[in-house]
């Protein structure tokens, strides 16, 4: 049996996010990668803000006034969505790694998406009510 030559990957990292020709599980991995990138950016911003808070009470008061802006509230809701999805999808991936639910990829992903939407609505509505 001959070993065909493999063509080099010319697109690189963009293939990670290309949804064309993927099954439902592939879409789940794309969303997982996007949520991971978003959560990493949030972590960096969170650490920068914590550093500002260590500058004293004036910095804290300034931060609280800044955090009450609608754009920041929207960002916090995105963090909740990303965190819920990433965590729940991680459980789905772990179950699949152990052979659980391999034949139910579509149903598990839909379950993850449903729980993410319901959880995000609950958290989002409570956050909006608290502001």
Backbone as JSON, one array per atom type, in Angstrom:
{
  "sequence": "XXXXXXXXXXXXXXXXXXXXXXXXXXXXXXXXXXXXXXXXXXXXXXXXXXXXXXXXXXXXXXXXXXXXXXXXXXXXXXXXXXXXXXXXXXXXXXXXXXXXXXXXXXXXXXXXXXXXXXXXXXXXXXXXXXX",
  "N": [[0.84, -1.17, 0.0], [0.59, 2.13, -0.89], [1.86, 5.17, 0.46], [0.28, 8.09, 0.4], [1.38, 11.4, -0.41], [1.22, 14.03, 1.92], [-0.45, 17.12, 1.74], [0.8, 20.35, 2.48], [-0.48, 22.37, 5.13], [-1.92, 25.26, 4.29], [-3.49, 27.25, 5.31], [-3.38, 27.49, 8.06], [-3.96, 28.68, 11.31], [-6.54, 29.6, 10.86], [-8.07, 27.5, 10.01], [-8.92, 26.35, 12.36], [-11.17, 27.74, 13.03], [-12.9, 27.54, 10.96], [-16.05, 26.76, 9.91], [-17.05, 25.31, 7.8], [-18.1, 22.29, 6.35], [-18.05, 20.85, 8.68], [-19.19, 18.65, 11.27], [-21.68, 18.58, 13.88], [-20.27, 18.27, 16.32], [-17.83, 19.42, 15.61], [-18.54, 22.09, 15.35], [-19.04, 22.58, 18.01], [-16.43, 22.44, 19.05], [-15.28, 24.65, 17.76], [-16.75, 26.77, 18.91], [-15.89, 26.33, 21.51], [-13.18, 26.98, 21.35], [-13.37, 29.72, 20.69], [-14.68, 30.69, 22.99], [-12.7, 30.13, 24.86], [-10.64, 31.86, 24.06], [-11.94, 34.33, 24.46], [-12.38, 34.21, 27.27], [-9.75, 34.17, 28.15], [-8.85, 36.71, 27.35], [-10.57, 38.21, 28.97], [-9.61, 37.43, 31.5], [-7.08, 38.63, 31.53], [-7.84, 41.38, 31.4], [-9.25, 41.5, 33.79], [-7.24, 41.07, 35.7], [-5.71, 43.38, 35.26], [-7.55, 45.33, 36.09], [-7.82, 44.59, 38.81], [-5.27, 45.24, 39.66], [-5.4, 48.01, 39.44], [-7.24, 48.54, 41.43], [-5.77, 48.11, 43.69], [-4.55, 50.47, 44.12], [-5.73, 52.18, 45.89], [-8.5, 53.82, 47.74], [-9.66, 55.84, 46.1], [-9.17, 54.97, 43.54], [-10.68, 52.65, 43.62], [-13.31, 53.64, 43.93], [-13.51, 55.02, 41.51], [-13.32, 52.88, 39.76], [-15.71, 51.47, 40.37], [-17.64, 53.29, 39.51], [-17.02, 53.26, 36.8], [-17.57, 50.57, 36.2], [-20.3, 50.42, 36.21], [-21.29, 51.13, 33.77], [-23.26, 50.6, 30.8], [-21.94, 49.18, 28.7], [-19.96, 47.75, 30.02], [-21.53, 46.11, 31.64], [-22.74, 44.58, 29.62], [-20.43, 43.28, 28.7], [-19.84, 41.78, 30.99], [-21.99, 40.03, 30.97], [-21.39, 38.65, 28.62], [-19.1, 37.34, 29.51], [-20.23, 35.61, 31.39], [-21.79, 34.0, 29.66], [-19.75, 32.91, 28.04], [-18.18, 31.6, 29.99], [-20.0, 29.73, 31.11], [-20.69, 28.22, 28.81], [-18.13, 27.26, 28.04], [-17.32, 25.76, 30.28], [-19.44, 23.83, 30.54], [-19.3, 22.62, 28.01], [-16.76, 21.59, 28.2], [-17.2, 19.55, 30.05], [-18.81, 17.92, 28.46], [-16.94, 17.21, 26.46], [-15.07, 15.84, 28.02], [-16.63, 13.68, 28.89], [-17.05, 12.43, 26.42], [-14.42, 11.72, 25.87], [-14.06, 9.66, 27.63], [-15.64, 7.81, 26.49], [-18.35, 8.11, 26.85], [-21.47, 8.91, 25.65], [-20.67, 9.2, 23.0], [-22.01, 8.57, 20.65], [-24.02, 10.37, 20.77], [-23.43, 13.01, 20.12], [-24.61, 15.31, 18.92], [-26.99, 15.67, 20.41], [-25.93, 16.05, 22.99], [-24.43, 18.41, 22.61], [-26.48, 20.19, 21.95], [-27.82, 20.11, 24.37], [-25.87, 21.27, 26.03], [-25.8, 23.84, 24.89], [-28.45, 24.64, 25.4], [-28.53, 24.61, 28.24], [-26.6, 26.57, 28.65], [-27.84, 28.85, 27.55], [-30.16, 29.06, 29.19], [-28.98, 29.28, 31.76], [-27.46, 31.61, 31.35], [-29.45, 33.5, 30.85], [-30.74, 33.53, 33.37], [-28.61, 34.4, 35.1], [-27.99, 36.81, 33.77], [-30.4, 38.33, 33.92], [-30.58, 38.61, 36.68], [-28.24, 40.07, 37.16], [-28.78, 42.44, 35.77], [-31.0, 43.33, 37.19], [-29.78, 43.86, 39.62], [-28.2, 46.03, 39.07]],
  "CA": [[0.0, 0.0, 0.0], [1.39, 3.34, -1.0], [1.56, 6.25, 1.4], [0.17, 9.34, -0.38], [2.0, 12.57, 0.2], [0.29, 14.98, 2.52], [-0.28, 18.5, 1.32], [0.99, 21.24, 3.64], [-1.59, 23.22, 5.53], [-1.59, 26.62, 3.88], [-4.36, 28.23, 5.97], [-2.93, 27.65, 9.43], [-4.87, 28.79, 12.45], [-7.91, 29.9, 10.43], [-8.8, 26.23, 9.93], [-9.52, 26.09, 13.67], [-12.44, 28.46, 13.16], [-13.66, 27.38, 9.72], [-17.14, 25.83, 10.18], [-17.49, 24.6, 6.59], [-17.89, 20.85, 6.28], [-17.93, 20.24, 10.01], [-20.38, 18.11, 11.91], [-22.07, 19.34, 15.07], [-19.16, 18.26, 17.28], [-16.84, 20.4, 15.15], [-19.05, 23.41, 15.73], [-18.82, 22.69, 19.45], [-15.02, 22.75, 19.28], [-15.05, 26.04, 17.34], [-17.27, 27.63, 19.98], [-15.03, 26.15, 22.67], [-11.97, 27.77, 21.13], [-13.72, 31.14, 20.8], [-14.93, 31.01, 24.39], [-11.41, 30.11, 25.55], [-9.95, 33.11, 23.73], [-12.65, 35.39, 25.17], [-12.12, 34.11, 28.71], [-8.36, 34.56, 28.37], [-8.82, 38.18, 27.27], [-11.22, 38.7, 30.19], [-8.71, 37.22, 32.64], [-6.07, 39.68, 31.47], [-8.48, 42.63, 31.8], [-9.6, 41.39, 35.2], [-6.01, 41.28, 36.47], [-5.36, 44.8, 35.14], [-8.46, 46.07, 36.97], [-7.45, 44.32, 40.2], [-4.08, 46.04, 39.92], [-5.82, 49.4, 39.64], [-7.92, 48.63, 42.72], [-4.75, 48.12, 44.74], [-4.0, 51.82, 44.2], [-6.37, 52.94, 46.95], [-9.94, 54.03, 47.71], [-10.08, 56.66, 44.97], [-9.16, 54.09, 42.37], [-11.81, 51.74, 43.78], [-14.53, 54.4, 43.61], [-13.47, 55.28, 40.08], [-13.62, 51.62, 39.09], [-17.12, 51.15, 40.57], [-18.38, 54.17, 38.59], [-16.77, 52.75, 35.46], [-18.18, 49.24, 36.04], [-21.77, 50.53, 36.09], [-21.65, 51.51, 32.41], [-23.94, 49.51, 30.08], [-21.0, 48.38, 27.92], [-19.3, 46.83, 30.96], [-22.56, 45.12, 31.98], [-22.82, 43.69, 28.47], [-19.22, 42.46, 28.74], [-19.99, 40.81, 32.07], [-22.93, 38.99, 30.5], [-20.63, 37.82, 27.69], [-18.22, 36.48, 30.31], [-21.08, 34.54, 31.93], [-22.11, 33.1, 28.55], [-18.52, 32.19, 27.67], [-17.78, 30.7, 31.08], [-20.95, 28.61, 31.18], [-20.52, 27.35, 27.65], [-16.82, 26.61, 28.06], [-17.33, 24.75, 31.33], [-20.35, 22.74, 30.2], [-18.77, 21.91, 26.85], [-15.62, 20.82, 28.7], [-17.75, 18.31, 30.61], [-19.22, 17.1, 27.3], [-15.73, 16.69, 25.83], [-14.5, 14.85, 28.94], [-17.47, 12.48, 28.8], [-16.74, 11.77, 25.15], [-13.08, 11.14, 25.98], [-14.21, 8.4, 28.36], [-16.54, 6.95, 25.73], [-19.74, 8.34, 27.24], [-22.22, 9.8, 24.77], [-20.0, 9.42, 21.71], [-23.01, 8.48, 19.59], [-25.04, 11.4, 21.0], [-22.74, 14.3, 20.06], [-25.54, 16.38, 18.59], [-27.89, 15.89, 21.54], [-25.16, 16.62, 24.1], [-24.11, 19.81, 22.3], [-27.72, 20.95, 22.1], [-28.05, 20.22, 25.81], [-24.92, 22.28, 26.53], [-26.27, 25.15, 24.42], [-29.68, 24.96, 26.13], [-28.16, 24.98, 29.62], [-25.88, 27.86, 28.59], [-28.82, 29.91, 27.33], [-31.0, 29.2, 30.39], [-28.14, 29.82, 32.83], [-27.09, 32.99, 31.02], [-30.64, 34.34, 31.08], [-30.93, 33.66, 34.82], [-27.56, 35.27, 35.61], [-28.11, 38.12, 33.15], [-31.53, 39.05, 34.5], [-30.23, 38.99, 38.07], [-27.24, 41.15, 37.11], [-29.46, 43.67, 35.35], [-31.83, 43.76, 38.33], [-28.91, 44.35, 40.7], [-27.61, 47.32, 38.68]],
  "C": [[0.89, 1.24, 0.0], [0.93, 4.38, 0.0], [1.48, 7.55, 0.61], [0.81, 10.5, 0.37], [0.93, 13.5, 0.76], [0.6, 16.38, 2.02], [-0.08, 19.37, 2.55], [-0.25, 22.08, 3.89], [-1.22, 24.67, 5.22], [-2.42, 27.67, 4.61], [-3.99, 28.45, 7.42], [-4.06, 27.72, 10.44], [-6.31, 29.05, 12.03], [-8.73, 28.63, 10.26], [-9.47, 25.88, 11.26], [-10.92, 26.67, 13.76], [-13.32, 28.34, 11.92], [-14.78, 26.34, 9.93], [-17.56, 24.98, 8.98], [-17.12, 23.12, 6.65], [-17.75, 20.16, 7.62], [-19.27, 19.69, 10.47], [-20.63, 18.92, 13.18], [-20.96, 19.38, 16.11], [-18.07, 19.24, 16.91], [-17.24, 21.82, 15.48], [-18.84, 23.64, 17.22], [-17.38, 23.04, 19.78], [-14.69, 24.18, 18.86], [-15.54, 27.0, 18.42], [-16.42, 27.52, 21.24], [-13.75, 26.97, 22.54], [-12.25, 29.27, 21.26], [-13.98, 31.54, 22.24], [-13.63, 31.02, 25.19], [-10.63, 31.4, 25.3], [-10.61, 34.28, 24.48], [-12.38, 35.39, 26.66], [-10.68, 34.48, 29.04], [-8.2, 36.07, 28.32], [-9.45, 38.78, 28.53], [-10.29, 38.56, 31.39], [-7.64, 38.31, 32.68], [-6.67, 41.02, 31.92], [-8.82, 42.64, 33.28], [-8.37, 41.64, 36.08], [-5.55, 42.74, 36.4], [-6.24, 45.62, 36.08], [-8.15, 45.82, 38.44], [-6.2, 45.1, 40.59], [-4.42, 47.49, 40.16], [-6.48, 49.56, 41.01], [-6.94, 48.67, 43.88], [-4.15, 49.5, 44.94], [-4.7, 52.69, 45.24], [-7.85, 53.16, 46.75], [-10.44, 54.85, 46.53], [-10.16, 55.82, 43.7], [-10.34, 53.12, 42.42], [-13.12, 52.44, 43.41], [-14.62, 54.69, 42.11], [-13.83, 54.02, 39.3], [-15.1, 51.27, 39.2], [-17.98, 52.02, 39.64], [-18.23, 53.68, 37.15], [-17.52, 51.44, 35.2], [-19.69, 49.29, 35.88], [-22.22, 50.94, 34.7], [-22.3, 50.32, 31.69], [-23.0, 48.62, 29.27], [-20.29, 47.35, 28.81], [-20.28, 45.75, 31.38], [-22.72, 44.11, 30.85], [-21.61, 42.75, 28.43], [-19.29, 41.41, 29.83], [-20.95, 39.69, 31.68], [-22.23, 38.08, 29.49], [-19.68, 36.87, 28.42], [-19.02, 35.32, 30.91], [-21.4, 33.53, 30.84], [-20.89, 32.26, 28.19], [-18.1, 31.19, 28.73], [-18.7, 29.49, 31.19], [-20.76, 27.66, 30.01], [-19.22, 26.57, 27.73], [-16.77, 25.49, 29.1], [-18.21, 23.56, 30.99], [-19.85, 21.94, 29.0], [-17.53, 21.1, 27.25], [-16.08, 19.51, 29.33], [-18.18, 17.37, 29.48], [-18.0, 16.45, 26.65], [-15.1, 15.61, 26.72], [-15.31, 13.56, 28.9], [-17.18, 11.71, 27.52], [-15.37, 11.11, 25.19], [-13.11, 9.8, 26.71], [-15.2, 7.46, 27.69], [-18.0, 7.11, 26.06], [-20.37, 9.31, 26.26], [-21.59, 10.06, 23.42], [-21.02, 9.41, 20.56], [-24.1, 9.55, 19.73], [-24.41, 12.79, 20.99], [-23.71, 15.46, 19.87], [-26.44, 16.7, 19.78], [-27.15, 16.51, 22.73], [-24.82, 18.08, 23.84], [-25.35, 20.68, 22.43], [-28.09, 21.12, 23.57], [-27.14, 21.27, 26.44], [-25.39, 23.67, 26.14], [-27.54, 25.58, 25.16], [-29.38, 25.39, 27.55], [-27.42, 26.31, 29.66], [-26.86, 29.01, 28.43], [-29.66, 30.14, 28.59], [-30.19, 29.81, 31.53], [-27.76, 31.27, 32.59], [-28.26, 33.94, 31.22], [-30.87, 34.57, 32.57], [-29.9, 34.63, 35.4], [-27.71, 36.69, 35.07], [-29.23, 38.95, 33.74], [-31.25, 39.48, 35.94], [-29.19, 40.1, 38.1], [-27.88, 42.48, 36.75], [-30.32, 44.22, 36.48], [-30.99, 44.35, 39.44], [-28.3, 45.7, 40.36], [-28.68, 48.34, 38.77]]
}
